[in-house]
Amino acid sequence: MSERTPRLSRRNFLLTMGAGGTAAAAAIVAKTAPTNSTPVAAKRGSGGYQESAHVRNYYRTTKV
């Protein structure tokens, strides 16, 4: 009887390296992701769209 030794083929090697890289990237992102779930607009105190003199001037110049 012949002994069966596991052979790493190029395809298995690349598959293993890709899965390992993906797992490492996911771990880094999970570690550095912010835990605060407040939206960015709410942090800035922005009231959303505000019509100013500059905006009114733009609208006036675009009328046909």
C-alpha positions in Angstrom: 0.0 0.0 0.0 1.2 3.5 -0.7 1.0 6.3 1.8 -1.1 9.2 0.8 0.6 12.5 1.5 -1.5 15.6 1.3 -0.3 17.7 -1.7 -0.9 21.4 -1.8 -1.8 22.4 -5.3 -1.5 25.9 -6.6 -5.3 26.4 -6.6 -5.6 25.3 -2.9 -2.7 27.5 -2.0 -4.3 30.6 -3.6 -7.7 29.8 -2.1 -6.2 29.6 1.3 -4.3 32.8 0.9 -7.4 34.6 -0.3 -9.5 33.4 2.6 -6.8 34.3 5.1 -6.4 37.8 3.6 -10.2 38.3 3.7 -10.4 37.2 7.3 -7.5 39.5 8.3 -9.1 42.5 6.6 -12.4 41.8 8.3 -10.7 41.6 11.7 -8.9 44.9 11.1 -12.1 46.7 10.0 -14.0 45.3 13.0 -11.3 46.5 15.3 -11.1 50.0 13.9 -14.7 50.6 13.1 -16.3 53.4 15.1 -18.9 52.3 17.6 -20.9 55.5 17.6 -24.0 55.1 15.4 -24.9 58.8 15.2 -25.2 60.0 11.6 -22.6 62.5 10.4 -25.1 65.2 9.6 -26.5 65.1 13.1 -22.9 65.6 14.5 -22.3 68.7 12.6 -25.6 70.3 13.7 -26.6 70.8 10.1 -30.2 71.8 9.5 -30.1 70.3 6.0 -30.9 72.4 2.9 -30.9 76.1 3.6 -31.6 78.6 0.9 -29.1 81.5 1.1 -28.5 84.6 -1.0 -25.9 82.6 -3.0 -28.4 79.9 -3.8 -31.2 82.3 -4.7 -28.7 84.1 -7.1 -27.9 80.8 -8.7 -31.6 79.9 -9.2 -32.2 83.4 -10.6 -29.4 83.0 -13.2 -30.6 79.6 -14.3 -34.2 80.6 -15.2 -34.9 80.5 -18.9 
